[in-house]
Amino acid sequence: MMRLLLTLTFALGALASPEDVYSKFYQTSDVSASSAATVVSGNIPSYVVGRSIHNGCGGFGFGPHSFSHVFDCYAKLHSWDFQGDGTVTFSTQFMRTNFYNQSVEMDDIWPSIYFGVESPRFGMKDRMSAMMNSKPADGPDTFDNLNVNLWDFGLSSPDGSEKMVLALTDGLIMRGVGVESLNTYYFAFDDFSATMNGTTSSAHPKYIPGTQTSVNYFIKPNNMLSSKGTIYLYKHEYGSTKIDTFFEADIPSVNYMHSISVTPNYAIIFLNNCHFSEKCVMSSMEKNWKGVQSCFSWDDSLTSTTILVVELKTGEIKMTSKAPPLFTLHHANAYEEEDGSVVLDLCAFEDSSILQATVFQSATLLNEASRNAYKAEFVPPRYHRLVLKGDGKDAEEKIIPSYRDGQEYPFDFPLTNPKYAGRKHCIVYGQDSPFAGGSDKYSATAWVKLNVCTEEVLVFTLEDHFATGDASFVPDPDSDEEDAGVLMTAWVDGTGEGETYFRIINAKTMEEVATVRFKDEEDKKIFMPYAFHGIWLEN
């Protein structure tokens, strides 16, 4: 049954033209639903039984203020429950974080330090409050807008009533999300202090292959005035509330890394030459500050990127290698060869300018001509394979092209069959967006299948249909073929009112096998703002 939440206003919404359906990705959706019925077309494979939960945007402002940058949107959860008999239900609601609840109480954006800045800019009193509200704290009363990803640590809600995954970003603050209810729960790991242990981490933990032991990193700056810091790696045993830190090393700067890789024996850290300055955050008091995005800088003086390969059992560095100066947000996979070398696959940009790209400003995203003009400066990521041959040796680099019928389909959001995590793989999938297939439209989207062994490419795309966020690969349990399974992701139909629907694609043929659409009792269609990442949970 459909129920409405309070309406969140978005001052910049008027900039979007009525026919510009794509702009709905960046406008507030005030709809909430719980186990609502859906309409399924096609045949859902019988092994698709579980929940696909996406984390991403829901609101872009509150009362008199709006966010100027899409990364600052209020977190909203969207869940599709596949029940195994062809029935699918849909649920969605805002994540009830402290940040969201404080905003509701104020009927305004709770003053905080954002990736961009609020519009209009806060006065001095609220800018001072923003500094205090954003200071990392171990209790629930802090800034906790966690709109990037979800991860399964094997936990239950505090009352034990349901399974709980954790919402996270590139920091140490996490919150619980009830898998069935989508309720938000306060959670913090034992003896793992967001106040003491640093400020930056990865929104993409990885399991040690063949286990559910998670591995991730965090960096603790020396102090607010220093560029130096210490990097740590930790393990988490599934179901535990404790963290085991097993590696630490001093680093000359606080590197920003959105992902790491893990093989059966190693954690692999690609130390992007993109550095984050805590000192810069103090500038948030200034009226003309541009937000946290201005605190990231690319070091042009470095001619290589350092890669650390750390043994999971001992915490010792197995090898240090040098790679070209690339910037990566998402790793595809890594594996070990019999000769002792390690292969690292990632999607990488030439530098970190994507973090400051003006196209992620709300005013740009809501204007079709402005979005499309971004093509003149956009340099897409490419698929890089780095072979690490030994300690002190330079990595062997290969860029693997992704062409179909003479047209390149470069992609990010890479994923593989989870059965092949940490194993030698041939098949990788990714989203080509924006300007998919060389289109002049920012909104053009394609999902790409690349065989890195043969360089064969298959593409799924539909004119004026837009994919949102990453996908999940659900493997066929009765097959060991690498591409036996389905890709599942949310799309928006741009040919009409902007209806969001869920699409299931045969991972072998890249052909659609089913769609899931949602309408309420008044036949009103639902749209889902832009999502970033999500999780597939088997029942």
Disulfide bonds with the S-S distance in Angstrom:
Cys57-Cys73 2.13
Cys280-Cys295 2.10
Cys426-Cys453 1.98
